[in-house]
Amino acid sequence: MTRLIQLLIERGVPLVWLNVFLEQLGVPVPAIPTLIVAGALSRDGKISSTQVMIAAVLASLLADWIWFLLGRRYGYRILSTLCRISLSPDSCVRDTEQRFERWGMKSLLIAKFIPGFSTVAPPLAGVTNGSTFQFLIYDAIGAVLWAGSGVVAGRLFHHAIDRVLTSLENLGWWAAVVLGLGLGLVIFFKWAQRRGFYKQLRMARVSVDELKTMMDRGESPVIIDARSPGARKRDPRRILGAVNVSDPLPEGVEIVVYCT
């Protein structure tokens, strides 16, 4: 038995718990590869798939519940904080909000399968003042489906995964380099995605004070409230004269867009 497999067997369940917990908090450390490897080892009888599932679901529930409570306490401010610490583009908040408004708590059943949705959905559920009981039920079922898919994939393809683990062990320290490069590529991709999003925003921007000055001078730009219907309902405050994004817009005038 190789040293690498022995380490995974001895520390497998705690590693699964830590990996899932960190990923659900927003740290860019994908947990699905760990769950797949754990599933392969369980198929060979080297680790308990039941313990792996329990660890993954509990870690996911704990991290999501923390975000849920923060969302309930701090509202949209916690979503702004999440976007600053996460490598996911800020647009994920709006996309997630639209899905959540369409499906409600049931969206938690598939949230973990959609990039960007998994981390933003729990605090958004708190922002919307959803039921804690419903949140925990749907989130737990979603965690079981998500973790179970990784473990089942590992059990189905355990022979191929065993060969990969053996190859990594034969590489010695180069295995750590390969895994590190893989994680680095994931982080770089997310960083580049986020940078691309901000690059799109580097157009003519206007501050609140500048907008007020324009309005005081009588320039009267068209102001578009681009928030979702749910966001406007939760916070009915709006800039005087602002119109909804769905309203017809005049031509040949300056347009100022604001959102959550």
Residue pairs with C-beta under 8 A, 6 or more apart in sequence:
2 165
2 166
2 169
3 169
4 165
4 168
4 169
4 175
5 41
5 46
5 165
5 166
5 169
8 15
8 37
8 38
8 41
8 47
8 165
9 41
9 46
9 47
12 38
12 41
12 47
12 52
13 38
13 47
13 48
13 51
13 52
13 55
14 55
15 34
16 31
16 34
16 35
16 38
16 52
16 55
16 56
16 59
17 55
17 56
17 58
17 59
18 59
19 29
19 31
19 34
20 31
20 34
20 35
20 55
20 56
20 59
20 60
20 63
20 147
21 59
21 60
21 62
21 63
22 29
23 29
23 30
23 31
23 118
24 59
24 60
24 63
24 64
24 67
24 118
24 119
25 63
25 66
25 67
25 119
26 82
26 85
26 86
26 119
28 87
28 183
28 186
28 187
28 190
29 183
30 186
31 56
31 150
32 150
34 150
35 52
35 56
35 147
35 150
35 151
35 154
36 150
36 151
36 153
36 154
36 157
36 161
37 154
37 161
37 165
38 47
38 49
38 52
38 150
38 151
38 154
39 49
39 52
39 150
39 151
39 152
39 153
39 154
39 155
39 158
40 154
40 155
40 157
40 158
40 161
40 162
40 165
41 47
41 154
41 158
42 48
42 49
42 52
42 151
42 154
42 155
43 49
43 154
43 155
43 158
44 158
44 162
49 151
49 155
52 147
52 151
53 144
53 147
53 148
53 151
56 143
56 147
56 150
56 151
57 140
57 143
57 144
57 147
60 112
60 139
60 143
60 146
60 147
61 136
61 139
61 140
61 143
63 122
64 122
64 139
64 143
65 122
65 135
65 136
65 139
67 78
67 82
67 119
67 122
67 123
67 126
68 122
68 123
68 125
68 126
68 132
68 135
68 139
69 126
70 78
70 123
70 126
71 78
71 79
71 122
71 123
71 124
71 125
71 126
71 127
72 126
72 127
72 129
73 126
74 81
75 127
75 234
76 127
76 231
76 235
76 260
78 123
78 126
78 127
79 93
79 120
79 123
79 124
79 127
79 260
82 93
82 119
82 120
82 123
83 90
83 92
83 93
86 92
86 119
87 187
87 190
87 191
87 193
87 194
88 115
88 116
88 119
88 120
88 190
88 193
88 194
89 116
89 193
89 194
89 196
89 197
90 194
90 197
91 197
92 116
92 117
92 120
93 120
93 124
93 260
94 228
94 259
94 260
95 116
95 117
96 116
96 117
96 120
96 121
96 124
97 124
97 228
97 230
97 231
97 260
98 228
99 107
99 114
99 117
99 121
100 107
100 121
100 124
100 125
100 128
100 230
101 228
101 229
101 230
104 130
105 125
105 130
105 131
105 134
105 135
105 138
106 138
107 117
107 121
108 121
108 122
108 125
108 135
108 138
108 139
108 141
108 142
109 138
109 141
109 142
109 145
110 117
110 142
110 145
111 117
111 118
111 121
111 142
112 118
112 142
112 143
112 145
112 146
113 145
113 146
113 149
122 135
122 139
125 135
126 135
127 234
128 230
128 234
154 161
168 175
168 178
168 179
169 175
171 178
206 214
206 256
211 221
211 223
211 239
211 256
214 221
214 254
215 221
215 241
219 254
220 241
220 253
221 253
221 254
221 255
221 256
222 243
222 249
222 250
222 253
222 254
222 255
222 256
223 239
223 241
223 242
223 243
223 255
223 256
223 257
223 258
224 242
224 243
224 244
224 245
224 249
224 255
224 256
224 257
224 258
225 232
225 238
225 239
225 242
225 243
225 244
225 245
225 258
225 259
226 245
226 257
226 258
226 259
227 235
227 259
227 260
228 260
231 259
231 260
232 238
239 258
242 258
243 249
245 257
249 255
